[in-house]
Amino acid sequence: MIGPCPDAKGGMASVVAVYRKNGLFSKSRCRYLTTATEGGAGRKLWVAASALLRFTFLLLMHRVSLLHVHGASHGSFWRKRAFMSLAFAFGVPVIFHLHGGEFRQFVDERLDDAGRQKVLETLKRCDLIYCLNEEIGAWLRARVPSVPVQVMPNPIDLPEGDIYLGKREPSILFLGRLEQEKGVFDLLNAFSVVAGVVPDVRLILCGVGSAQAQLEKTALELGLASRVEFPGWVDGEKKASLLQRAGVFVLPSYAEGMPMSILEAMAAGTPVVASRVGAVPEMLENGSSGLVVEPGQVDQLAAAMLTALDSSKSAVFCSRGLARVREFYSANVVLERLRWQYAKLAP
């Protein structure tokens, strides 16, 4: 298996971290090679080149029976293509596991004809493609009809002990990159509406990104600076504590695959409000397990947050969301399915 450093920031790394925590690499024949990491260009190049050299050695020693590739758009795909090409040359089966919410736009709109052809020819040589939702799955089946395409859920670790489903504190929590495409300015504007109705409500924007300075300025202009917090990137116990206390988790993105943050919120029994992108409608059962709004619709977003903050109305979302995570997205369920597929392709 190849992909980003499991300790890095981002959804793909979080998926791999769950695999690692639940023994996929220590209790099976699966070896993980890190092909991307955080840091400067030199460090990134060294990590990618070292992984490619190790992979080549393993191929030459006939120690690779299957390659599972975690990839996305742009540089992520082109880096992984080198590994995939080597696997094809050695007759090794390849699973391409597509993450991210903009791969369709990457292929259809941002590449020239030659680049598009390279991507599609690479995908056509794969033995299986995993994706995160049925919409991108339908597009892949149309583009590469000769290759099986399956929706593979992201795995989530369920918290130990009982999950509190009662009344929460009046806080709105966001986890992710502080960037325009994540809908953070829509969230801040919607929060200004909510703040006029719920006097003591707070907005907690956890993450880092280029939009933070402008968000802080906008919050000041709206008279909300004292009620908007910027804790930075959070993880581990701090993130778990925020999720367990939050009145509602909100992800108003314009593009997503299958957000790990939504699964983490559902697993914590936290009401979820998210935009209708990627796998979100499937995750939230089109509104049965959480509130779904159209991206960019500030009025919808504000109304949904007010509903979620009302514990008498949000209780059903919490219980349904928790049940859905346990049935479809828990780590043991996903890893069992993954191991079965490995045995099928590389017995």
C-alpha positions as CSV (number, residue, x, y, z in Angstrom):
1,M,0.0,0.0,0.0
2,I,1.3,3.5,-0.9
3,G,0.1,6.9,0.2
4,P,0.8,9.9,2.4
5,C,2.4,9.9,5.8
6,P,-0.2,8.6,8.3
7,D,0.8,11.3,10.7
8,A,0.2,14.1,8.2
9,K,-2.8,16.4,8.1
10,G,-5.7,15.6,5.8
11,G,-8.4,13.0,5.1
12,M,-6.3,10.5,3.2
13,A,-3.7,10.4,5.9
14,S,-6.4,10.0,8.5
15,V,-7.7,6.9,6.6
16,V,-4.3,5.3,6.6
17,A,-3.8,6.2,10.3
18,V,-7.0,4.2,11.1
19,Y,-5.7,1.3,9.0
20,R,-2.4,1.4,10.9
21,K,-4.1,1.7,14.4
22,N,-6.3,-1.3,13.7
23,G,-3.4,-3.6,12.7
24,L,-3.6,-3.8,8.9
25,F,0.2,-3.3,8.6
26,S,1.2,-5.2,11.8
27,K,-1.2,-8.2,11.7
28,S,-1.2,-9.0,8.0
29,R,1.0,-9.2,4.9
30,C,0.3,-5.6,4.1
31,R,3.4,-3.2,4.0
32,Y,2.9,0.5,3.8
33,L,5.3,2.9,1.9
34,T,5.0,6.6,2.5
35,T,5.2,8.5,-0.8
36,A,4.3,12.0,0.4
37,T,5.0,14.0,3.5
38,E,4.9,17.5,4.9
39,G,7.9,19.8,4.7
40,G,10.0,21.4,2.0
41,A,10.4,20.4,-1.6
42,G,13.6,18.6,-0.9
43,R,12.2,16.5,1.8
44,K,9.1,15.6,-0.3
45,L,11.3,14.6,-3.2
46,W,13.5,12.4,-1.0
47,V,10.5,10.6,0.6
48,A,8.9,9.9,-2.8
49,A,12.2,8.8,-4.4
50,S,13.1,6.5,-1.5
51,A,9.7,4.9,-1.6
52,L,10.0,4.3,-5.3
53,L,13.4,2.7,-4.8
54,R,12.1,0.4,-2.0
55,F,9.1,-0.6,-4.1
56,T,11.4,-1.4,-7.1
57,F,13.6,-3.6,-4.9
58,L,10.5,-5.5,-3.6
59,L,9.3,-6.1,-7.1
60,L,12.7,-7.4,-8.2
61,M,12.7,-9.7,-5.2
62,H,9.2,-11.0,-6.2
63,R,7.8,-9.8,-2.8
64,V,4.8,-7.8,-4.2
65,S,1.6,-9.6,-4.9
66,L,-0.7,-6.6,-5.0
67,L,-0.4,-2.8,-5.0
68,H,-3.0,-0.7,-3.2
69,V,-2.7,3.0,-4.2
70,H,-4.2,5.9,-2.3
71,G,-4.4,8.8,-4.7
72,A,-6.2,12.0,-5.6
73,S,-5.8,14.8,-8.2
74,H,-2.8,16.7,-9.6
75,G,0.6,15.8,-8.1
76,S,-0.8,13.0,-6.0
77,F,-1.9,11.1,-9.1
78,W,1.3,11.7,-11.1
79,R,3.5,10.5,-8.2
80,K,1.5,7.3,-7.8
81,R,1.5,6.7,-11.6
82,A,5.2,5.8,-11.4
83,F,4.5,3.1,-8.9
84,M,1.5,1.8,-10.9
85,S,3.5,1.7,-14.1
86,L,6.1,-0.5,-12.4
87,A,3.5,-2.8,-11.0
88,F,1.9,-3.2,-14.5
89,A,5.3,-4.0,-15.9
90,F,5.8,-6.8,-13.4
91,G,2.3,-8.1,-13.8
92,V,1.2,-7.1,-10.3
93,P,-2.5,-6.4,-9.7
94,V,-3.3,-2.8,-8.8
95,I,-6.1,-1.3,-6.8
96,F,-6.5,2.5,-7.3
97,H,-8.2,4.1,-4.3
98,L,-9.5,7.5,-5.3
99,H,-9.8,10.2,-2.6
100,G,-10.6,13.9,-2.8
101,G,-13.6,15.5,-4.3
102,E,-12.2,17.1,-7.5
103,F,-10.8,14.2,-9.6
104,R,-13.5,14.5,-12.2
105,Q,-12.8,18.2,-12.7
106,F,-9.1,17.4,-12.7
107,V,-9.5,15.0,-15.6
108,D,-12.3,16.6,-17.6
109,E,-11.4,20.3,-17.2
110,R,-7.9,20.9,-16.1
111,L,-5.9,18.5,-18.3
112,D,-5.1,18.8,-22.0
113,D,-5.9,15.9,-24.3
114,A,-2.5,14.2,-23.8
115,G,-2.7,14.4,-20.0
116,R,-6.3,13.2,-19.9
117,Q,-5.3,10.2,-22.1
118,K,-2.5,9.3,-19.7
119,V,-4.8,9.3,-16.7
120,L,-7.5,7.2,-18.4
121,E,-5.0,4.7,-19.9
122,T,-3.5,4.2,-16.4
123,L,-6.9,3.7,-14.8
124,K,-7.8,1.2,-17.5
125,R,-4.9,-1.1,-16.6
126,C,-6.0,-1.3,-12.9
127,D,-7.7,-4.4,-11.6
128,L,-10.1,-2.5,-9.3
129,I,-10.9,1.1,-8.5
130,Y,-12.2,2.2,-5.1
131,C,-14.0,5.5,-4.8
132,L,-15.9,7.3,-2.1
133,N,-19.4,7.9,-3.5
134,E,-21.7,6.7,-6.2
135,E,-21.6,9.9,-8.2
136,I,-17.9,9.6,-8.9
137,G,-18.4,5.9,-9.3
138,A,-20.8,6.4,-12.1
139,W,-18.4,8.7,-13.8
140,L,-15.5,6.2,-13.5
141,R,-17.6,3.4,-14.9
142,A,-18.4,5.5,-17.9
143,R,-14.8,6.5,-18.4
144,V,-13.2,3.1,-17.8
145,P,-16.0,0.6,-18.3
146,S,-13.6,-2.4,-18.4
147,V,-12.5,-2.0,-14.7
148,P,-14.7,-2.9,-11.7
149,V,-15.5,0.2,-9.6
150,Q,-16.6,-0.1,-6.0
151,V,-17.5,2.4,-3.3
152,M,-15.2,1.8,-0.3
153,P,-16.2,3.7,2.8
154,N,-13.5,5.5,4.9
155,P,-13.0,3.7,8.3
156,I,-13.5,5.4,11.6
157,D,-12.5,4.3,15.1
158,L,-15.5,4.3,17.4
159,P,-15.0,6.0,20.8
160,E,-14.8,3.6,23.8
161,G,-17.6,3.6,26.3
162,D,-21.1,5.1,26.1
163,I,-21.7,8.1,23.7
164,Y,-23.4,11.1,25.3
165,L,-26.5,12.0,23.2
166,G,-28.0,14.6,25.5
167,K,-27.9,18.4,25.5
168,R,-24.6,19.9,24.3
169,E,-23.0,23.3,24.9
170,P,-24.0,26.0,22.4
171,S,-21.0,25.8,20.1
172,I,-20.6,25.3,16.4
173,L,-17.5,23.4,15.4
174,F,-15.5,23.3,12.1
175,L,-12.5,21.0,11.5
176,G,-10.5,21.4,8.3
177,R,-8.5,23.7,6.1
178,L,-9.3,27.4,6.5
179,E,-9.7,27.9,2.8
180,Q,-12.4,29.5,0.6
181,E,-13.4,26.1,-1.0
182,K,-14.2,24.8,2.5
183,G,-17.1,27.3,2.7
184,V,-15.7,28.9,5.8
185,F,-16.8,32.4,4.8
186,D,-20.3,31.1,4.2
187,L,-20.1,29.5,7.7
188,L,-19.0,32.8,9.3
189,N,-21.8,34.7,7.6
190,A,-24.4,32.1,8.6
191,F,-23.0,32.2,12.2
192,S,-23.8,35.9,12.3
193,V,-27.5,35.0,11.8
194,V,-27.3,32.3,14.4
195,A,-25.6,34.6,16.9
196,G,-28.6,37.0,16.6
197,V,-30.9,34.2,17.8
198,V,-28.7,32.3,20.3
199,P,-27.0,34.9,22.5
200,D,-24.2,32.7,24.0
201,V,-23.3,30.6,20.9
202,R,-19.7,30.3,19.8
203,L,-18.0,29.4,16.5
204,I,-14.8,27.3,16.8
205,L,-12.8,27.2,13.5
206,C,-10.2,24.5,13.9
207,G,-7.5,24.3,11.2
208,V,-4.9,26.3,9.4
209,G,-5.0,27.9,6.0
210,S,-4.6,31.0,3.9
211,A,-8.0,32.4,4.7
212,Q,-7.5,32.7,8.5
213,A,-6.4,36.3,8.5
214,Q,-9.4,37.4,6.3
215,L,-11.7,35.3,8.5
216,E,-10.4,37.1,11.6
217,K,-10.9,40.5,9.9
218,T,-14.4,39.6,8.8
219,A,-15.4,38.3,12.3
220,L,-14.2,41.7,13.7
221,E,-16.2,43.6,11.1
222,L,-19.3,41.6,12.0
223,G,-18.8,42.3,15.7
224,L,-18.2,38.6,16.4
225,A,-14.5,38.6,17.2
226,S,-15.1,37.6,20.9
227,R,-17.3,34.7,19.8
228,V,-15.2,33.2,17.1
229,E,-12.2,31.0,18.1
230,F,-9.2,29.9,16.1
231,P,-7.5,27.0,18.0
232,G,-5.3,26.0,15.0
233,W,-5.0,22.4,13.9
234,V,-6.3,20.0,16.5
235,D,-6.0,16.2,16.8
236,G,-6.1,13.4,19.3
237,E,-7.7,14.0,22.7
238,K,-8.3,17.8,22.0
239,K,-10.3,17.0,18.9
240,A,-12.2,14.3,20.6
241,S,-13.1,16.6,23.5
242,L,-14.3,19.4,21.1
243,L,-16.5,16.9,19.2
244,Q,-18.0,15.5,22.4
245,R,-18.9,19.0,23.7
246,A,-20.0,20.7,20.4
247,G,-23.6,21.5,19.8
248,V,-23.2,20.9,16.1
249,F,-20.5,20.1,13.7
250,V,-20.6,21.9,10.4
251,L,-18.8,21.3,7.1
252,P,-20.1,23.7,4.3
253,S,-17.5,22.7,1.6
254,Y,-17.9,23.2,-2.1
255,A,-16.1,19.9,-2.9
256,E,-15.4,16.7,-0.8
257,G,-14.9,13.0,-1.2
258,M,-15.9,11.3,2.0
259,P,-14.9,13.6,4.8
260,M,-13.4,11.9,7.8
261,S,-14.4,14.8,10.0
262,I,-18.1,14.0,9.4
263,L,-17.5,10.4,10.4
264,E,-15.7,11.5,13.5
265,A,-18.6,13.8,14.4
266,M,-21.2,11.1,13.8
267,A,-19.1,8.6,15.9
268,A,-19.1,11.2,18.8
269,G,-22.9,11.5,18.7
270,T,-22.6,15.1,17.4
271,P,-25.3,16.6,15.1
272,V,-23.9,17.2,11.6
273,V,-24.7,20.0,9.1
274,A,-22.9,19.6,5.8
275,S,-23.2,20.7,2.2
276,R,-24.5,18.4,-0.5
277,V,-21.2,17.4,-2.1
278,G,-19.3,14.1,-2.7
279,A,-20.4,11.3,-0.4
280,V,-22.1,13.6,2.1
281,P,-25.7,12.8,1.0
282,E,-25.0,9.1,1.3
283,M,-23.3,9.4,4.6
284,L,-26.1,11.4,6.1
285,E,-28.9,9.5,4.2
286,N,-30.0,12.7,2.5
287,G,-31.0,14.3,5.7
288,S,-32.1,11.3,7.9
289,S,-28.8,11.1,9.8
290,G,-27.8,14.8,9.6
291,L,-28.8,18.0,7.9
292,V,-27.8,18.5,4.3
293,V,-27.7,22.0,2.7
294,E,-26.8,23.2,-0.8
295,P,-23.2,24.6,-1.0
296,G,-23.1,28.4,-0.9
297,Q,-26.6,28.9,0.5
298,V,-26.0,30.9,3.7
299,D,-29.7,31.1,4.7
300,Q,-30.0,27.3,4.5
301,L,-26.9,26.9,6.4
302,A,-28.0,29.2,9.2
303,A,-31.4,27.6,9.5
304,A,-29.9,24.1,9.6
305,M,-27.5,25.2,12.4
306,L,-30.3,26.6,14.4
307,T,-32.2,23.3,14.1
308,A,-29.2,21.3,15.1
309,L,-28.6,23.4,18.1
310,D,-32.1,22.6,19.4
311,S,-31.4,19.4,21.3
312,S,-35.1,18.3,21.1
313,K,-34.8,18.3,17.3
314,S,-31.3,17.0,16.8
315,A,-31.5,13.9,19.0
316,V,-32.8,11.8,16.2
317,F,-29.9,12.8,14.0
318,C,-27.4,11.9,16.7
319,S,-28.8,8.4,17.3
320,R,-29.3,7.7,13.6
321,G,-25.8,9.0,12.7
322,L,-24.2,6.9,15.4
323,A,-26.0,3.8,14.3
324,R,-25.0,4.4,10.7
325,V,-21.4,4.8,11.5
326,R,-21.4,1.5,13.5
327,E,-23.0,-0.4,10.7
328,F,-21.1,0.9,7.6
329,Y,-18.0,2.9,8.6
330,S,-16.5,1.3,11.7
331,A,-12.9,0.2,11.2
332,N,-13.5,-3.5,11.8
333,V,-16.3,-3.5,9.1
334,V,-14.2,-1.7,6.5
335,L,-11.0,-3.6,7.2
336,E,-12.8,-7.0,7.0
337,R,-14.0,-6.0,3.5
338,L,-10.6,-4.8,2.5
339,R,-8.8,-8.0,3.6
340,W,-11.4,-10.1,1.7
341,Q,-10.6,-8.1,-1.4
342,Y,-6.9,-8.6,-0.9
343,A,-7.3,-12.3,-0.6
344,K,-9.4,-12.4,-3.8
345,L,-6.8,-10.5,-5.9
346,A,-3.7,-11.8,-4.3
347,P,-4.4,-15.2,-2.6
